[in-house]
Amino acid sequence: MDAYLTPVFNKNLKRGVILTNKEVLELLKSKGFAKVSSSYVRRFKNQYPALSKFSELRTPRVAQYQRGVSLRLGHIYIDVAFLGEKRFNNNYIGVLLAVDAQTQQLAAIPLKRRTTEAFEEAIEHLISLSIFRQIAIFYSDRETSLASESFAKKLKKRHGITLRYLHTR
């Protein structure tokens, strides 16, 4: 089958046509290859050198934990650890945690309120501390206090920092 499919793919690639899996299955069955499975066609297309550059990489599904994939300088992952409504340590209700993706440096800023203004103050304080060499992008989960568009625009305008959100379920 490979000996038959390779020239067919070469001919179609010269014309700029990439056959779909369904078209390949129909072609093989019309040429007398009765026992052809879709997994064989998929495997052939993934191993065919000229087509493998067009195949999409499938990222594994993350079931339980968030994982950052970027290890560039200036990419900071932020999250909030809430201690609950019970007040601890001078009425602080939580901590804003920030981790540099490349150097693994950690910064923790205590929070007294769960409002957008409190987060703005904490992030301004984080930026003023100069713990991280460079801050280009903040990655965060969909924390309600960080999800306002005005906050993201203000952060971009004042400091040139982009706020992006991690996909979580």
N, C-alpha and C positions, 0 to 999 in steps of 0.2 A: 504494500500500500504506500509506503514511504516513497518508493521509487516512482510511483505514479503521481503522488501529490506534489512532490518537489518541483517538477517542471510546470505543473499547472499553476502553482503559486508564483513561480518565477515569471511566467508569462503574464499573469494578472498584475503582478507588482510593476512590471514595466509599463503597463497601461494605467497604473495608479489606482488599481482596484484591490481591495482587501476583502476576501470572501468571508462571510459570516459562518459560524459553526453550522447553522441550519443548511446553508447553501452547500457546504462541503459534504455534509451527510447525504443530501439529495444527490449530489454529483457522484459520490462513491457508490451509492445504491444503484444509480442508473448505469454505472459501469460494471456491475456484477459483484461488487463487494457486499455481500448480504449481511455478514456479521460485523457490522461497524457500530461502535458505541460512541456516544457523545463525549465520554471521558477520553477516548482515544484521540478524537479530533481536537479537543481542548489541549491535551498534552502535546500533540504534534504542533499546534500553533504556538504554544509557549516555548517549545524547543527550537522552532524554526528561526534562525538568526535574524532574518530580515523582518520578521513579524514581532519578535520579542521586544523590540524597542517601542512598539505601539501598545503593548499590553500594560494594563494598569497594575500597580503594586497594591496588593490587598493588605491593609494593616490589620493586625489581630484585634479582635474585640476585647475591650477591657471590661471585665465583669465586676470587679470589686474595687480596684484602686485606681486613682488618677495617676497618669504618668506623663511627665513632660518629655517632649522629644527634642527640644531645642537646647543646644549647649553653646549658644553664641554669647559673647560678652555683652552685658547690658540687659539680659533677659532676666527679669526678677519675677518670681512667683510669690503672690501674696494670698493670704487667707486669714480668717479670723477664728480664734479659739475663744469661745464664750464659756465663761465660768457659771453661767446660769443667772437667774434673776436674783439669787441670793448675793448680797454684797460682801465682797472680800477686799481686804487691803485698801483702805481709804476709798471705798465706794467704786472701785474699778470692777467692771462687769466682764471684761475680756481683754484679749491681747491681739494686736495686729502683727502677724508674723510675715516676714519677708525673707526669701531665700534666693541668693544668686545662683543661677543654673550652672555656671561654669566653676566658680570658686567654692560653692557650697557655704558661703558666709551667711550667717543668720542674724536678723535684727528683730527685736520684739518691742513694740510700742504699746503701752497700756491704754485702754479705752474706758472712759467713764460713761459714755452714752452710745446707743446703737442708732445713730443718725448719720445722714450724709455729711453734715458739718463736722461731726466728730471724726469721721474717716478722712475728710479733707485735711483737718488739722494734723491727724496722725501721719498722713502721707507727706504733708509739707514738712513735718518734723523729721520723718525718715529721710527725705531728700536733703534737708539741711545738715543732717549728721555726717554726710559724706562717708558712710560706711562702705558703700559700693563704689568701685572705680568709675563706673559708667552706668547710667540707667537709660535704656532706650524703650523698653516695652515692659509693662506690668501685665502679668497673666493672673487671672483670678477666676474663681468659680462664680456663679451667678448670685453673689451676695446682694441682697436687695438694696443695701445702702450704697453699693458701688455701681449699681446698674443704671444710674441716671445719665442721660446723654449730655446734659449740661456739665456734669462732673468730668466726663471724658474729654469734652471740648476744652474745658478750662485747664485740664492737665496738659493737653496737647499745646494749647496756646502759651501757657506760662513757662513750661519746662521742656516742651518738645517730646513728651513721653506719651506713647500710645498705650491705651488700655484695651486689652483683648480678654476674651472670656474662654475658659476651657469648656469643652463639651462634657457635661456630666448627665447622668440619668437620674 
